[in-house]
């Protein structure tokens, strides 16, 4: 499968906050602690996260939580 058939979405910080329910400061603290996916550097002032990495992180939190 080529990238044009199923490209990986890149999420900016506002989308990551919306998906996770976390504030910007919490996301960056978790990144520093290696407990959240690191962003990709798009340019000097822009970063984004792979949607799949964020969704995997969310799924792991759900799986590790008692029902």
Secondary structure, DSSP 8 states (H G I E B T S, - for coil): --TTTS---EE-HHHHHHHH---HHHHHHHHHTT-S---EE-SSS-EEEEHHHHHHHHHHHHHTS--
